[in-house]
Amino acid sequence: MANFEKYVKEKRRSYKTPGATVTKLGTIVFNSSCSEIHVGDSVSAELYFDRGEKAIGVKFFKEEQLEGYKVQRRANGRMTFVSPRGFLTYFDIPHASTRAFPVEWDESEQMLIIRLAK
């Protein structure tokens, strides 16, 4: 008999770099790492835009905000998203195609920053 070695699949959590995707459907999706680190159990998000820096700012809240967007969760609960089509259109943020972007946390503003241009 040959010396085959059986591979036993392990369930490992994939820790990707936190990131966000602006989709062609007009949603902003936060990957599982970003959701775990920054979104947590937030239920609402306020959105801001810096025209000069071409950056989206997102502040998360554990309570509903009057001017906030509802934080929704994918079926598996690990990825989160908001649906701000009006925000994207108002600030002329391209979303004809789906694109992923890096994120960073601004501690002084308590805000997640999505850099659309680097």
Secondary structure, DSSP 8 states (H G I E B T S, - for coil): ------------------EEEE-TTS-EEE-HHHIIIIITT--EEEEEEETTTTEEEEEEESS--TT-EE-EE-TTSS-EEE--HHHHHHTT---SS-EEEEEEEETTTTEEEEES--
